Amino acid sequence: MIERDDGTLCLPTRGDPSYKRATGYRRYWLGVDLGQVNDPSAFVLIRDERIPYWDRNRQRLGERRRAIVWADFIKDTSYSAISEYIRTILTRPAIIGRVKLAIDATGVGRAFSDFLMEKQIEHAAVTITAGAATSRKGRYHNVAKNVLLGDLANGLETRKVIVAHDLPLRDRFMQELESFEVKTTAAGNTVLDARATEHHADLAVAAAIALYLSNVGAGFIGEAAVAGYWG
């Protein structure tokens, strides 16, 4: 297997130019739920891959596999500390050049998004909204909370997304998922939310944002970029 710096994966053609090469990928999506006051900031990394394989004399691509592989908290709520920690993650040798960032831009997150742009850290700014509508313009995304959490719950239930067995904070993450419950609003809309517990669903929100970006994101080498996606 040949793994390029941009995250694309390919197999040797066995020296025969008539073989059609199937190009896969291994890339990452980082979601950040920004902390406020006494809440820590949560970080979740999703590995996303399609691996090529030989089927007799033909190369094929395996199914898409996404796994939640890393999670962390930091208690420092200063923009500088959070942005520097984000930069540290994005420049890790194992993932540099093949990771995209999404942050929760709800509330004070919008100002933090501007701060990241000043620091030249590319990202998608996801504002979590009520209702069911989803829209985006440039780096700004408006996504319903029900959509974010519902897609995460569905991905885990169908095993299109898995949780790595050695995920740091795995127990905490699973507790957050178990706290989800379905509610019906006065308007008759069904929503998915987290019950009030001793903690907020910080990791779940960070994971949901990363998963959302993996569903809509583009801009990796070899892919068509969404116009103005990071602008």
N, C-alpha and C positions, 0 to 999 in steps of 0.2 A: 504494500500500500504506500502510495506517495501522498504526503500531506504538505501542501504548499503553505506559504506564509499567510495567504489570504483566507485560509480555512478550507479551500477546495480539496477534495480527495479524488484520487484516480489510481487505476491499476495500470501496470505496464501492458503494452499491446503485444508482448511476446515476439516482438521483432517483425510482425506482419502488419504492413500498413493498411491492409484491407479490413482489419478489426476496427469496429466502431467503438470508440471509448465512451464509457458512461462516467460522467463527472458528478461526484457527490460533494458533500460538504460536512464540516463540523464547525459550528459557530455558537455564539453565546449571547444571551440577553440578560442584562442586569436591571433589576427593578429596585427602586428606592422609595420607601415610605418615610417622608421627612418627619422627624420628631419635633415636638413643640413643648416648651416649658419642661415638665418632668418626664415626658415621653421620650424614649430613645428613638433614633433613626434605625430603620430596619433595611437590610440588604439581602436580596435573594438573586442567585444566579441560575439560569436555566441553560443546560446544554442541549443543542438542537442539531441533529445529524441525519444524513442519509448516506449510507455506506454502499459503494459499488461492490459487486461480486461477480464471479464468473459462473455462468450457467452453460455448461459444456463449452462451446466455442464462441459464446456471446457474453458481452458484459451487460449487466443489468443493475438497476438501483434498488436497494432495499427500502423498506417502508421508513417513513419519517419517524424518528424517535426523539422525544423530548423528555428530559429528566431534570428535576430540581436537585442540583448537586452541591450547593453551598449556600449558607445563610449566616448572617451576623447582625449584631447590634452595636451602635456606639452611643454613648450617653451625651457626649459633647454636642450642644445644639448650635454652636457658632457656624456660620456659613463657611468660613475659611477651613475649619477642621473637617467638616463634612465633605467639602469639595476636594480637599487634599486626600481624604480617604478614598473617595470615588476615583481620583486619578491613580492612586496606588493600585486599586483593583483593575482598572482598565489597562494598566501598563504591565500587568503580570506577564512574564515571558510565555506562559502556557496559553494565554488568550489574547495577547496584544494584536491588534489589527483585525480581529474577528469577533469583536464584542460590540454591541450597541446598548445604549443606556436609555432608560425611561424613568422619569421621576413623577411622584405625585405632586402636581402643581396646584392642588386645591388650596385655597386660602393663601397663607404665606409662601406656598410653593411657587407661586407666579414670580415673586420677587427673587426667590432662589434660582429660578430658571434664568432670569436675566443675569444674575451673578455668575452662573455657570458659563453663560455665553461670553461674559467679560473675561473669564478664565480660559476661553476657547475650548470648552468641553462640550462636544456635540451631544445632543440628547433630544428625546421627545418629551414634551411637558404634557402630562395627562391630568386634566381636571375631572374629578369624579362628580357626576351630576345625579339628580333624581330622574325618574321617568325611564324611558327606554331608547332615547335618541342618541346617536353617535355621529360626531362630525369632526373634521380636522381642517386646519389651515396652517401650512408651514409646519413648524415644530409643535404647534398647539393642537391638542386633541381633547375633545369633550366626550366623555364616555360614561354611560349610566353605570352606577354601582351594581345594579342588578345584572348587567351584562358582564362586567368584569368578574364578579364573584361566581356568577352562573357558569361562565366559560371555564373557570378554574375547576369548579366542582364537577362539571361534566367531563372535562379532560381527565381528571383523576378517576372518576367512576368508570369511564370506558377504557382506562389505561392507555390513552393516547398521550398522557403525561404521567410520569411516575415520580415517586419520591425516592431518591437514592438511600440505600440502607444505612450508609455512613454519613448522611447529611448532618452537619453540625446543627444543634438545636432542633433535631428531628422530633423529639417528644413535644416540645413547645409548639412546633408547627402543626403536628397532628392534633393537639388539644384545640388549637385555634380552628382547625377545619371542623372538628366535632362540635364546636360551638355555633356553627351555622344553623339557622332555622328559617323556614319559609313563613312569611307573613303576608297578610292581605290588607291593603290600605283601605281607607274609607271610600276611595274611588273605585275599589274593586280590583286594583292591580296587585299582582303577585310579585313580591320582592324577596330577595335572599339577603339576610343580614346576620350579624353575629350577636349572640346573646351577651348581655352585660356579664362579664366575669372579672377576675382579678387583673386581667390584662386586656388590651385592645388587640384587634386582629392585625397587628402591624406586619408580621411576616406574610400572612395570607394576602394582604393588600399589595405588598411588594411583589409577591409571586404572581398575583393576578395582573399587575401592570406589566411585568416582564413577559408573561404569556400573551397578553394583548399585543404587545409590540412584535412578538414573534409571529402573530397572525397577520399583521398588517404591514410590517416593516419591509423595507427594501433598501438598496443602496450599497450592498456588499459588491465587491468586485465580481464582474460576470453577471450581475443582475441589473435590470433597468431600475434606475433610481426614481423615486417619486419626486416630481418637480417641487423644489422648495422644501423638501421634507425636513431638512435640518435648519432651514432659514428662519 
